[in-house]
């Protein structure tokens, strides 16, 4: 969904996404136990934040080159700090606690029963690949379901998902089958 160009899953964007999901459940017969998210870049990061903040709402998530540690990313790419801080209504100088709270890598317990597929290019200079590597390692350390795929020689480009299309479909199909109609 179009949540705006710089929302970084602020409260307004989260409420919009809640409404979209509720509408799909109510009006289109979507099984609430089988809500999945697929996103790239800000959509991937926001999908992880949404999943983290709405336990039990999302069955599985595929995140393609997501930011998973916003505080570190703000240091790595400082040109984005003001945009993310503004999206959440704080001054950049006061954003540290907001950035920590947004960071899925700081909240692995939120993904305990949620299959996660991470795809990242090893040549990504916008969101360095360690974001997906570190998050995958944290989930693995906790014994949570995660698959990490790293595309060699690939940067920050949505085309990265093309060679993984069948794996993504299989990932969501398997997550739906394993849900057995449960949240």
Beta strands, then each sheet from edge to edge (+ up, - down):
strand 1: 36-40
strand 2: 60-64
strand 3: 115-121
strand 4: 146-151
sheet 1: 1+ 2+ 3+ 4+
end
